[in-house]
Amino acid sequence: MKPTRIQRDIQSPHARTGNDGPGIGRVARVREMDPTRSRSSRRGSGRRRSGIGLLIPEDQRKAMLLWSVLLTVATTMVIGGFVWYWLRSRGGVADAPKPEIRPGTERVVSRFASPTEDEALALVRRGLAARDAETVEHCFRLGESKATEVIAFLEEIERKEGKPDRIEWLSSMDTDGMLLEGVLVAHSEDNTGSERIAFLVPDEKGAWRIDYEAFARVCRPPLADLTKTEAQSAVVRLFIARDSYFNGPFRDDTKWLCFGMATPEFVDPASGDRKVLRGYCLKDSPQARALEKLFAEDGRMCRVTLEIRKVDGAHESQFQIARVISGEWVVGDRPLDEKHL
């Protein structure tokens, strides 16, 4: 899946580029022919002179050439076989699925059959078009949200972003013991360039629904409310990446880990720029261990659901990470950091 804009905003700017010219392989040196030599003097009786002065019989030279060709073909077939097997195991050939699964994770075993690609895409299209409570409740897993909130959100994103340009099946996205299927919903770069993931989750009867709060990246309270005095903590769905800004009550880098956090929904109302928050957790805490494991699996950036809280003396953009609720925007039955106590 291509990265969203917000992912590009908080990734390291030190990308390495190369200026080397293209390689053209080994070039054989052509020995210049002496024009003073006669044609007859260059003839041999079934023998040719090699570049180092050795005489090789014609039939032996042909045999050597034949073996070289056979060895090259055999080597190519062996390498090609390994490449084909690797691509197939990663879902990179046409007859294999193309899931985006975290490295090191396994498909969660479930008694429920996963939806097919056509079923998953049809469910997401029905959900995006839902404008009544009955259809919303049939298509969405609501969590703490109400059907009226879902309808208002769907109307708002269609008004701001228009209808999606691409709806693509991502297949299995299982994590944290949860059975998940993913569908990418993307809008044109000419508009907002936004991308969302519709996570499909089965209920207790095996009916698959879109997790609304993951799709809408719901934060409670909204991140903008954290600037208000009465709001001391929030449950947030964010992108998170490693950072190294230590200041205020988090100045001791031997004690704290620092992370940059952002979401497309949280912008500066004056400039329109996305705001980057910083989250801190104590080293070797359950929260630190949970996040370190996620980065070991996912690389430079992760989607997470966190509980963050204010700390006296901190800048308004600095928060302590109090809980790591999930290693995804879908929330399971048990907070992730409880597995790292």
N, C-alpha and C positions, 0 to 999 in steps of 0.2 A: 504494500500500500504506500502510495506516495505520501511524503510528510505534509502536514497541514502548515499553514503560515505560522501559527503559533509555535509549532515545533521548530521551524527555522529561526524564529525570533530568539529562543533561549538556548540554542545550540552554540557550541564553541565556534567563534569566527575564524579560527586558525586552520582552515581547510588547506590541505597541501595540494598543489597543482604541479604538473610537469611540463617542461618545454623541450624535452628531448625529441630529436627528429625520429621519423619512423625507421624501424629496422628493416633492412632488405635482405637479411640473411647472408650466407657466405657467398662471395663472388669469386669465381675461379679466374686465375690469372691466365690470359691467352698469350702464348709465346709468339713473338713476332717471327714471321716466316722470312728466311733469307731469300731475297729475289734472285740472287746469283746462282742459287742451286737449281740444277736441272730437274725436270720431273722424274727422269729415270733414276737420278741419284737419291730421290726420296722414296723410291719404291723398295719394298723388302719382299722376300720370298716367304709370305705367310707370317711375317713378324712386323711389329711396330715398335718404335722407340718411345719409351715412356719419358716423363719430364725429368726423371733422375738418372737416365742413362741405362736403364735395365731393359732387356729384350724379353717380351712376353708373347708366347704363342697366341695366335688369333683365337683358336678354340678355347684356350684357357681364359682369355680375356672375356669371351662371351659367357662362359660359365660363371666367372666371378660377378659379372653384371647381373646375370639371372638370379644368383643367390642374394645379391644386394637388394634387388627388387622384391623378392619373396620375403626377406627379413623385414623390409620397410612395411610391406602390406600387413604382415603378421603383427608387427608392433602397433601399427595404426588400429587394427581390429581389437587388440587387447585393451589399448587405451580407450578406444571408443566404447567398448563394453563397460569399462569401469565408469566412464562419464555417464552413460545411459542409465546404469544402475543407480548412481548417485542422484541424478535428476529425478528419476522415478520415485526414489525414496523420499525426496523433498517435495514431491508434487509438482515437478517442473516439466512434465511431458504431457502431451495432449490428452492421453487417456487416463491421467491421474488427477485427483482433486487438487485444488490450489489453496489449502488452508493457510492462515497466518497464525501459527501456533508459536508460543514462546519456546525458545530453545530449552531443552531439558524437561519440558512438560509432557504429559501423556494424556491421551484422550480419556475423559472420565467415563467409567463404566456406568451405564444407566439402563433401567428396564424400559425406558421410553425410546422409541425410534426417532431419530433426528429427521427434520423436514428435508425434503429434496430441495434442490436449487429453485425449481419453479414454485414450490410451495412457500419457501422463504421469501422470494421476491414478491409473490402475490400478497402475502400477509403484510409486508411493509407498504406496498402500494395502497392496500385497503386502509391501513392505519393512518397514512399521511392524508388520505382523503376523508377521514372520519370527522363528522361535524355534529354528531349526536351522541348522547351518553351511552346508549346501548351498543353502538358500533365501537366506541372507545373502549368500553369494558370488555368487549369481545376480542379486541386487537392488542390491548395494552395491559401490562402488569403495572398497576398504579402506585404501589408502595404507599407512602403517606399522602400522595396527591389526590385531588378530586378530578372527576371527569371534566368539570367545567374549566379547571386549570389547563388540562390537556388540550381541550378545544381552543382555548384562548391562545395557547402557545403555538399550535399548528397554524392558526389563522395569522398570527404575527410573523412567523418565519416565512410563510408564503407571501405575505405582503412585502416584507423586506427583501427577500431573496428570490422570490419567484418559485416556480416548480423546479424540482431537481433535474439536472442535465444527465446525471448518471446514477443508476442504482445497481450496485454490483455485489454479487454473493462472495463472502469471504470464507464460508464454511466454518469449521470448528474453531472456536476461540476459547476452549476450556481453560479455566484457571481457578485456583483456590478451592478445588473440589467441586466447582460448579460446572454444570453442563451448559455451554453457551454456543450459539451459532451467530455469526456476524454478517451484517449487510451494510455496505458503504452507501451513504446518501450524500452525493456531492453536487455542488452548484458551480456555475461557470466562474472562471477567474475574472471575466469581464464584470461580474457583479461583486460579490463579497469573497468569492473563493472559499466559502465555508465547506467543511466536511463534517459529517456526523456519522457515528456508527450506531445502527439499530441492533442492539443485542437481543437475541431471541432466547427466552428462558422457558422451560416447561413448568407448568403448575403441578400440584400433587396428583392430578388425574392424567397428566401427560399432554395437556393442551399447550401449545407453544404460543407465547405472547411477547410483544416488544416491551422491554424494560423502559418505561417512560422516563424515569428519573436519570438513568444512564444516558438515554438519547438526548435529553434536554440539558444534561450536565447540571442538575439541580444542586444548589447550595442553600443550606438553611442555617441562619438567615442568609439572604443574598450578600455577596462579598462587599458590595457598596455599603451595606449597613454596618460593617466592622469599623468604619470611620466614626460611627456614633458612640458616645460614651457608654450607653447602656448595653451595647453588644460586647460581650467579653470573649465569646467563643463561637465557633461555627463548624458545621460539617460540610466539607467542600469536596468537589470533584475537579481535579486539576491535572495539568501536565507538570511533571517534576523532573528536575535535572540537578546534577551536582553543582555546587557553587562554593565560593570561598570568600564571602564577605563577612567579616567578624567585627562587630562593633557593639557599643552599649553593653547591656547585660550579657550579650553573647560574644564578647571580645576575646575570650580565652579559647583559642583554637585547639588546645590540648584537651579540652573538656567537651566541646560541641562539634557536631557535624552540621554543615550548612547546605541548603538546597534552594534552588530557584524554583518558583511556582508561578504558573500563569494559566489563564483560560481566556478564550476569545470573548466571553461575556463580560469580562472585567476590564473596562477601558477608562481612561481619563476623560471626563466629560468635556473639558476645555480643549484638549488637543486631539482627542480621538485615538491616541496611542494606547496600546495595551499596557496595562500595569503589570510589573513583575514583583511578586512578593518574595520574601525569604522566610523559609521555615528552618527551625533548628531543633535538633534532638540530642540528648546526651549520648556520648559514645558508649557502646556496649549495652545500651538499653534495649528492651524488646522492640521499640520503634526503630532504632538504628539497625538492629539485626534484620528486621523485616524488610527495610528499605535496601540494605546492602544485598540481600538475596534477590530482590527484584532487579537491581541494577546488574547483578551477575548474570541474570537470565536475559534481560532486555537490552542492555547496553547503556547508551547515553541518556535515554529519556523513557519515562514510564507514565502510564495513566494510573492515578491512585484516587482513593477516597480517604480523606483524612479528617480528624478533628483537630483544629488548631485553636490556640487561645492567646490572648494578649498577656504581655509580661510588663510589669512596672519598669519604666525607664527606657523601654524599647521604642524605636522609630515606628511610625504608623504602618510601615510595610513589613515589620519584623514580627514573627509569631513563633511560639513554641509548638512543635508537633506533639500533641498530647496522646493521640491514638493513630495507628495505621489501621483503618477499618477494612480496607480491601485493596488488593493489588490490581484493581480494575474499577470501572465506574459502576459496575453491578455490585451490589452488596449481598454477601452471603449470610448464613446463619450465625457465623462466629467471626469476630474481628481477627484480622490477619496477625496482629502483633501478639495475640494470645498464644499463637503457635510457637512463639519465640521467647517465652518467659524463661 
